[in-house]
């Protein structure tokens, strides 16, 4: 009977150690997504940080997903805005980091936010993306694409693809 009691205690301890799918505090990191607040004024690329909790270790992926979902309703009431919202929330395809460059690929969201291709609009969109990606020490630069095509992304913004990454 004593052996059975010890085995039951060990079984309970082992089951308690099995992950349940709910992140623990050690599985969660606090990151920032960046959004504009108020009107742009003379600086179209002015963005401010909003804190988010994401699951580790894919913190850049988590940060990009939160950015694409946009500010919460409460944050929007507080004056935060930007290009991203529930319409763009599920457009992230992949994130890869290689030699300090984050390669971020999206489903083409250009029809969801068509005015982002104006000069001020593209500056704001890139500021939101670049500041969100650039907060991590492993990211020196970020390059974006639509469905695997960097050309499609930068052509939509009427900008040249960063020369160093062509």
PyMOL commands that set and color helices and strands:
alter all, ss='L'
color gray80, all
select helices_A, chain A and resi 2-17+25-27+59-69+73-77+114-117+119-134+150-156+163-165
alter helices_A, ss='H'
color red, helices_A
select strands_A, chain A and resi 28-35+48-55+92-98+101-106+141-146
alter strands_A, ss='S'
color yellow, strands_A
deselect
rebuild
show_as cartoon
